[in-house]
Amino acid sequence: MSDSLNLSEARQAYAEHATGYWSEIRNSDSEAANRHTEAGDVIVSAWRGAGRLTELLEPLLQDSSAQVRYASASDLLGTELSDRAIAVLEELQADPKGLVAPTARLRLMTWRREGVT
């Protein structure tokens, strides 16, 4: 399997877990939501370990899904793309619809207070 195919597949899986998390939250199934979080964390850990996390997640900062943009921005805090991630979270927190806005607001507040992810 080619490297670009692995990257594309990992990016797609990450996005699916990000949206799956929010879907399960809306369904009040915290166990299923946690499984999506854990699966996404495995992807992040593997790509971070390979030194390629920013390559994986940077395109997702422009995804059409606010849920995917939130997840990728959160996971990019503390990287060389922190400024872009913060800008995405600031944009998301300004959107009055859905659950992502207050979650983005809380993520930014925590990041700024502690300076860590």
C-alpha positions in Angstrom: 0.0 0.0 0.0 1.4 3.4 -0.9 2.2 6.0 1.7 -0.3 8.5 0.2 -3.0 5.8 0.4 -2.2 5.2 4.1 -2.3 8.9 4.7 -5.7 9.2 3.0 -7.1 6.2 4.8 -5.9 7.5 8.2 -7.3 10.9 7.5 -10.7 9.4 6.5 -10.7 7.2 9.6 -9.8 10.1 11.9 -12.7 12.2 10.4 -15.1 9.3 10.8 -14.2 8.9 14.4 -14.5 12.6 15.0 -18.1 12.7 13.6 -18.9 9.4 15.1 -18.1 10.7 18.6 -20.6 13.6 18.2 -23.2 11.3 16.7 -23.0 9.0 19.8 -23.1 12.0 22.1 -26.4 13.1 20.5 -27.6 9.5 20.9 -26.6 9.6 24.6 -24.3 6.7 24.2 -21.2 7.7 26.1 -19.6 4.3 25.8 -19.7 4.3 22.0 -18.5 8.0 22.0 -15.6 7.0 24.1 -14.7 4.2 21.7 -14.6 6.7 18.8 -12.3 9.0 21.0 -10.0 6.1 21.8 -9.8 5.0 18.1 -9.0 8.6 17.1 -6.4 8.8 19.8 -4.7 5.7 18.4 -4.5 7.3 15.0 -3.1 10.5 16.5 -0.5 8.6 18.6 0.7 6.6 15.6 1.1 9.6 13.3 2.6 11.8 16.1 5.1 9.0 16.8 6.1 8.9 13.1 6.6 12.7 13.2 3.8 13.2 10.7 0.8 14.4 12.8 0.7 17.8 11.1 0.7 16.3 7.7 -2.2 14.1 8.7 -4.4 16.7 10.3 -3.6 20.1 8.6 -6.0 19.5 5.7 -8.8 18.7 8.2 -8.7 22.2 9.6 -10.6 23.2 6.5 -13.0 20.2 6.5 -16.7 21.0 5.9 -17.6 19.4 9.2 -17.3 21.5 12.3 -16.8 18.4 14.3 -13.8 17.3 12.2 -12.3 20.8 12.3 -12.7 20.8 16.1 -11.0 17.5 16.6 -8.1 18.3 14.3 -7.6 21.7 15.8 -7.6 20.3 19.3 -5.1 17.6 18.3 -2.8 20.2 16.7 -2.5 22.4 19.7 1.1 22.2 20.9 2.5 21.6 17.4 3.9 24.1 14.9 0.4 24.6 13.7 -0.9 25.8 17.1 -1.7 29.3 15.8 -3.9 27.9 13.0 -5.5 25.5 15.4 -6.4 28.3 17.7 -7.8 30.3 14.9 -10.1 27.4 13.9 -11.2 26.9 17.5 -11.9 30.7 17.8 -14.0 30.5 14.6 -15.9 27.4 15.9 -16.7 29.0 19.3 -18.3 31.9 17.5 -20.9 29.7 15.8 -24.1 29.8 17.9 -25.4 26.4 16.7 -24.7 22.9 18.0 -22.5 21.4 20.6 -19.1 22.2 19.0 -19.1 25.9 19.9 -19.2 25.6 23.7 -16.7 22.7 23.5 -14.4 24.8 21.4 -14.7 27.6 23.9 -13.9 25.3 26.8 -10.9 23.8 24.9 -9.5 27.3 24.2 -10.0 28.4 27.8 -8.2 25.3 29.1 -5.4 25.7 26.5 -4.8 29.3 27.4 -5.0 28.8 31.1 -2.7 25.8 31.2 -0.7 26.2 28.0 -0.9 22.4 27.5 -3.1 20.0 25.7 
